[in-house]
Amino acid sequence: MAMTRYCMDTSAYSHFRRGASAAVGAISSARWLGVPSIVLGELRTGFLVGGQRAENERRLSHFLAHPVVEVLTVDSETAGLYAEIMVSLRQAGTPIPSNDVWIAAVAAQTASTVLTYDDQFRSIHRVAVEILQ
């Protein structure tokens, strides 16, 4: 797997935490790994409803402290990209969940590849996507 720039979605992190070889390999090979704040919100929602909140937060903090990892926030440019992607998907008749559109917009903004297990990202032609199995 080539060294690359990834913008990770929630499924990639979840599989990484479970030790899935495809996720571990891709994340380990990244020279830069963006984690959108949207992903942090989805993860922390799961932590709140799960039974191991403190342990999950500790593991996430450790992961985010890695030198190649950068937390990515949404700004005005991201919002513009979100709107363009959302309109394109609607016009094509292939809407996907709005959080995934935000993740794609962040990936477009940072010229990175979406790293995911979710096939629905294939319908977004504006960004590169690596779908793990």
Buried (B, 14 or more C-beta within 10 A) or exposed (E): EEEBBBBBBBBBBBBBBEEBEBBBEBBEEBEBBBBBBBBBEBBEEEBEEEEEEEEBEEBBEEBEEEEBBBEBEBEEEBEEBBEBBBEBBEEEEEEBEEBBBBBBBBBBBBEBBBBBBBEBBEBBEEBBBBBBE
